[in-house]
Amino acid sequence: MGLLTHSDSCCDIGERAEKEFNIENMLNDMFGIWEKINFELPVYKETTHIIRGCDKIQETLDEHIINTQAMQFSPFKKPFE
């Protein structure tokens, strides 16, 4: 088949596919985490609501912002924009 003559192209395509696959997995993981997060909004003084447990939510948000910013600089982000 002559695949050895195209080994460089095959390696480049494989590396690109791996990087895109890693970005896709990271995005899917982030979506999955946010689907499981529930905001607890207990009533405070019968008129307002407060958010309970926001420390864990804030940590998750900060981590995902950093990951998303790192993805923005990736040359393999095009399929996900």
N, C-alpha and C positions, 0 to 999 in steps of 0.2 A: 504493500500500500504506500510505501514511501513516507511513513510517519516520522522517521528519523530526520528527514530533510526539513520538517516543520516543527521540530522539537522546541525551538525558541518561541514560536508563536503559541504553541500548546502550553508552554510554561507561563507565558504572559497572560493568556486567557484564564488559566487555572488560578493564578495569583489574584487576578481581578475578581474572579468569581468567589474566591475565599474571602476577600475583603468585603465584598458586597454582602455575602452571607453573614459575616460577623456583624455588620451594621444592621441587617434585617433582624437577626436574633436579638440584638441589644434593644431595638425598638419594640419588638414583640414582648420582651421581658418587661420593659417599662410600662407598656399598655396593660399587661397582666397585673402588675403591681398596683396600678392606679384603679383598676376595676375592683380590686379587693379592699381598697381603703374606704372606710365609712366615716363620715363626719358626724360626731356626736354633738348634738345641739340641745343641751338641757335648758329648760326655762330658768331665767334668773329674775327674781323679783316680779314674777307674773307678767312682765311687760317686754322683756328682751330675751334673746338667746345668746349663749356664749359657746365658743368652740372648745370642746374638751379633747385633750390628747393631741394638741397641735405640735408638740415637740417632735414626735415621731414623723408626723406629716411634713414638717419643715425640713427635717434631715433628709427625707426621701426626695423632696423637691430640690433641695440644694445639690444632692448627688446627681439627680437627673438633669439639672441645668448644666452642670459641669460636663456630663457625658454628651449632651446635645451640642454644647459648644465645641467639644472635641470633634464631633461628627461633622460639624459645619466646615472644618478645615480639611476634611478628607477629600481627596480627588475622586473617591469612589461613591460619593453621596448622590450623584445625579439621578439614579433610578428612584430615589426616595424623596426628592424635593417636591 
